[in-house]
Each structure stands twice: as structure tokens, then as C-alpha cells.
Amino acid sequence: MKSSHIFICLILLLGHFPSLSAQVFSKQVAGNYSYSDDGKNGKSTVGFYSDKPSVVAENGMVSSAHPLASQIGVDMLKKGGNAVDAAVAVFFALAVVHPSAGNIAGGGFMLFRDVAGNTTSLDFREKAPLAATTDMYLDSSGNIIPNKSTDGIFAVGVPGSVDGMVTAHEKYGNLSWEELLLPAILLAEIGHALTEKEAQGLNQTRADFIQHNPTNSYYRQSKPWKAGDIFIQKDLAASLRRIQTKKRAGFYSGETACLLLQTMQTKQGIISQQDLDDYHSVWRKPIQGKYRNYSVISMAPPSSGGIGLIQLLNMVEPYPLARWGCNSDSSTMVMIEAERRVYADRSTYPGDPDFIRVPVDTLISKTYCARRMKDFSFSHATPSDSILAGYIPNYESDQTTHFSIVDSSGNAVAITTTLNGSFGSKVCVDGAGFLLNNEMDDFSSKAGAPNAYGLTGSLANRIEPGKRMLSSMTPTFVEQDGKLLLVLGTPGGSTIITSVFQTLINVVDYGMTMQQSVNALKFHQQWKPEATRFEKGTFSKQTLRFLKQHGQKMEQLSGTIGRMDCIRVLPDGKLEGGADPRSDNTAIGF
């Protein structure tokens, strides 16, 4: 593209969003996290991915995976929109500027809290098509067919994102629907400059794009992408305009639906017009629990996130984490062993509550969680093979993106949305310009067999027509004395629950600021495989030696864990944004 055209695009974009050209970030809020001896093996050490500073504002805050999306959200708040208005605008902007996870053909969960403290959640998770079968990913011998549930047209679940945003806006929105979609449309038509990470992601997935999209697509250009290239998506802009004009009907029927179904037919997929007609989001009661003096509100099934988070908090609550310190040997032993037990339960009990009975109250009860930790010992790790899901009498048998918003009135939104894998199924709808999810892999293709994230499942999460697949997404609110304190969430597949858990602990137990808590290095244990994975620098050599001597298998990752986007309400009422330095995540307030 000619440099003059790039310049014109940037001028037009900055003209529509004038505040993009003048972002000012405050200094980091001071934290208090000095620790005494942990009583076991010396002092704790806190490792941070970077020293990225906090962003503090008085009137509103948006933290998302991309600076353009965050700025669009803030602009809507400045226009008098509330948190849901901003969320809708951010959601569609991310579909343009963050296509590896932002989407209009995926799904997710929204947690909402109004200024009076009333909370609700919206489940717009994808569904299995009506033509889906329990054994659709198995061969004649009952073995899983490699990649069939992750790559290509057979991996696609019925999308829920557009219905979800329309449903949320119709109940809570103030600004017009047309106004909220306009920024995303302009970004798609005019184009936006790729960041280094975006260009890298497109290049790494290029072979998959070519394999699954034999016709021309802007996802499969002939030369490598580089930072600064202008990414124009005319077909996506046209799809967004149809959604802008006709709302739900602009996606689930009419031209967009025809293009989607033509792609299905050409590639022999199984989603039908009946699937699109039948899809509707569901309002659900959030899960709530108590941790020390805090109230925790999170997502109910078909997400396992809320159950898992509250179980983890219940299991570590009896222990003096604040005295032991962050990532000390004692704190880490307790947290690893809690995570191991929680993920064993996850493999058995949660699923779509419209299809099975999920024993939520039992799983999150403090009595049950205390019983699960009875065999924990500081002296040795508990082998995963010796841990089964907890016994409950009479029971019948991860690329994602998150954003957090708080408006000037105190309304809060936490949304986690996904295509599942990075760029989903890698299938782009011809003529419509959007990628389809590969969410079917989140079902249990075969009981006890791991999915793409290594998570094992049971019959509770087996494939059934019209069923929502299990998720780890964990949009979360934390309250103190009845007032909003934290808005939390992250992508990361199986690591979502543990990342939110550790970020919460970092603030309420270790006294970190929101940004420090996000910056802090993290670890993850999910029952199977056996090893606990951790970011480089998370633990001191002394702590690692202690953990290994006591039977913990530890595996250092070459990559990172989580992409947190969080907000903290400070004691003076100001808002502190915490956006993850591990990627392009950006918090902007005003």
C-alpha cells in the first residue's frame, strides 16, 4: 500500500477518534508487598514480567487486548454511554483489530453489575449443531481422529456473539446500536496498522489459512505481514454494516447467513439455517462465594470458571498466604495442590446446565473444599493419578480475549469471548470476511481423552445437538463491604481459572496494585498432565529446589501465561486499570 494512502487512513482514523493521538498514562500506584520469612525455606521472591505502570482515572476505565478497542470504549463512555454500550463497541472493534480472538462468529460470557450492586450474567456460548453426534470425532475403532475437532469446518460451533451483544444492548444500552458499531465498521473499511504481535500471529497461521481457504482471502496474502502494514477488511466491514442495520437478523439470516451457509455447504460442514434460527443467548444467575472479607461473583456453568475459582479460594483460605508471601514455597505448595484437586473435579462434574444437573452448591461449599484438601501435606506432592474427582452423593453422571469496563456511574462489565484456538478453525467465510470458531473441541470428544489444552472431560460434557460446550472463561467481580473492588478476567484456555485466581490473590492477600498483580509472573497446574508449568523467573532457585525435593514436577515455559485485563476501584473512588504487558493489552481511562 502506498505511504500516502496509509497517511490518509491514519488521519481519517484519528479524526474520528481524536483522543487516540494524545494518550497520557499516570505513574504506577505504589504497592505494599514486603514479606517476612515464610516459616519453611526462606523469604518469598516476587517476579514480574515487566514494570509496566498503572493507569488511573476518575470517570471511567476500559482495559482490553488492543489500544484502538480500548479507546473506542472510552469514547463511548465520554459520549454518555454506560458500561454495556462501551462493551458492545469494544466487542465489535476487537473483531476487527484482534482477529485471533475477537470475533462475530464465536461466543462467550458477560458478567454485569449495576451501581446498586445487582449482578447478572449472559451466556452467549456457542452450541453444537443439530446434526452433531456424540462420536463425530471418532473413527470406526472409537479413536479420536487427529485435528478434526480443532481445524477446519467440522470444528465449528453455532456462533453466539452477535446474539449476545444484541441481547445485552436491548436490556441495558443507552446509546444507539448504529452508533456503537460505526467505529468497528470504519476500522475495517479504512484499515488499521498491525502491531508486531498481530503481524507475527498472521504469519504463523498463514499455512493454515491457505489450507482451509482455497479462494482469495485477506488472511492469506502472498508476502509476510510486518508491523505497520495497514490491514483492510472490506468484506468484514460489509458484514458489520448488515449487523448495524438489522441487528440479529443481519447475521443469523439474510446475506450474511447465506454466505456462512454457502461456506458450510462448499466445505461439507453441518451448521444449518435451523441452527442459526434456534440460537439464543441465556441470562443466568452468577455464582457467588466468600473469600476472607471479600465477596466473589463469577460465571456459572456452562463455564467451569466460577466454580473453579471459588473452589480454589475456599481451599487456600485457611492458610496465611499474606504472611508466607507471593510465590514462596509454602504458598506455592498449597496453591498447586488446590489447583490439582479443582481440575480433577472439573474433569467430571461441570457441563451445560440445560442438559445435566451440575452440583454447584456442593462443589463451592467450604465443607466440601475442606474435605478435598484433607490429604494435602507440605512434605510431599500428591500424584495426580492418586487424585479423583471428589465424591458427591446422588450425583448423576484456549485463544480467547477478555475486557473489563467500569463507567462513571459505577456500572461494571466483564466479558470473555473466544474463537477457542488462535484464529479459531482458520476458516474464513467467503465474501463475509469473518473467521469461524473451532469451539467443538471444548466438548469431550471421548471421555477421559484430552482436548487441545490437555483438559480431560467426562460424559457431562459429551457432544449433544444444541448443547453448549464446557468453558474455562472466568469473568469475575470482587466486592469489599458491598462495594465493587475488582473486575477481572483473561484469555488462556485451561490457564484462565488459575490466572484469575493468582491475580485476585496478589491484590487481596499480597497487597499489590492492580497493574503489579497483572505484571506478576504466574504458574499453572491442571491435574493432568502432572507437571506444574510456570513462566521463567516466577520462582527463586531456592523455592524451585524445595518444590522439586518435595515431589512437585515443575516445567518452565518458553512462553507466557494469561493476558489479564482488569480494573480496581481505589479507596478514593478512582479507577486503576491493569492491562497485561505480555501483549498489546491497553487500559485507558478519563
Summary of the structure (lengths in Angstrom):
residues: 590
radius of gyration: 22.7
end to end distance: 34.6
largest distance: 69.7
contacts: 2255
relative contact order: 0.19
helix: 36%
strand: 17%
